[in-house]
Amino acid sequence: MPDYDEFDFETRAVRAGQRRTGEGEHSEAIFPTSSYVFKSAAEAAARFSGDQPGNIYSRFTNPTVRTFEERLASLEGGECCVATSSVMAAILATCAGLLQGGDHIVSSQSIFGTTTVLFSTWLTRFGIETSFVPLADTAAWESAIRPETRMLFLETPSNPLTEIADIQALSALARNRNCLLVVDNCFCTPALQQPLSLGADIVVHSATKYLDGQGRCVGGAVVGDAELVGKEIYGFLRTAGPTMSPFNAWVFLKGLETLSLRMQAHCSSALTLARWLEQQASVARVYHPGLASHPQHELAGRQQRGYGGIVSFELDGGQQDGWTFIDALRVFSITANLGDTKSTVTHPATTTHGRLSPEQRTAAGISDGLIRLAVGLESVTDLQADLERGFASLPD
Ligand SMILES: Cc1ncc(COP(=O)(O)O)c(C=O)c1O
């Protein structure tokens, strides 16, 4: 198969990693097999010992999953990618593969709620502690680093407040202090931002979101250099088993083919709605990096090739108004997923961030009146009319 490295992003999104069986199929084949047959006992032994490359068992490798991994590695500009059953599995595998008891993580406090729970609850059982700092405060990152700190972890734009981290500044800090910088690139995808090219060591992905793009499958991935990802993190995955199924990998491959076009459309509609929301009387504040009012608007413009599809806003009336508004919508789906063709609406304080303590929520800036929109691909006129329905339902 040709090597697609020389081609543009959109071409690689459609073709990188492509492999064909002898049948000459045009669309990628799905390999729903748990194991692979060897020609002889000697070949089986050679595969197991590693003397002969090739498939053994689908917890280790699978051709459909490999195609997805090669395509995503190409789009992120990484040497190696390993696919996982979700991004939570990808983050766990990254920590299990690269850290040990006694190590310390510095993490942004503005991360997906379940990632906070993973760091602050489960990893502490294994002697790995995490300190949480404000995402955009580079000085706070620096002062939180201890001699035993091994990893800096962030999402940019953050979920749900769309704060932006300066990846280049934090990667320089990580390098100086001998830490690895891990970036969850779920909100931007490689179509809008490539953290490895800005100095990050590892990118993790929820393929569940924009990479799939149609809300069908749960999956994740880790991208980075061959030593860290291909050996250490892969070693954990192969042993512990939270790997991606071939069917899901095939769905994600189809998603990647349209990623660039979809991201442009998500960005355009989200910016239109964000600007309109800023004009609404019951809205206290709108969060979207494309707005001139966003504190890191200029940094987002430099670091990203588009501002993303997420818009959050605060209603004056707290949780009661938030729920009333959401219940009045007819087009936006009430669901916690994002990155779908279908627009979604979420009340973070009682869903995605509901397991955080009130203090953790306050620290992360999640107020009771906050609403997160993941703007999909429906007509933006219909989406705006739907939001008008929400505003009309609020008490005067
Ligand atoms: C930024 C971010 N990271 C991680 C996740 C978790 O994704 P998954 O279900 O694929 O583990 C989400 C889900 O909403 C997310 O928004």
The ligand as an ORCA input file, in Angstrom:
! r2SCAN-3c Opt
* xyz 0 1
  C     -12.947     15.992     26.885
  C     -13.464     14.607     27.153
  N     -12.598     13.657     27.496
  C     -13.030     12.408     27.738
  C     -14.353     12.029     27.625
  C     -14.757     10.590     27.867
  O     -14.907      9.901     26.654
  P     -15.092      8.320     26.533
  O     -16.512      8.027     26.854
  O     -14.725      7.997     25.136
  O     -14.190      7.643     27.505
  C     -15.286     12.993     27.268
  C     -16.728     12.649     27.152
  O     -17.593     13.508     27.081
  C     -14.831     14.320     27.026
  O     -15.705     15.293     26.694
*
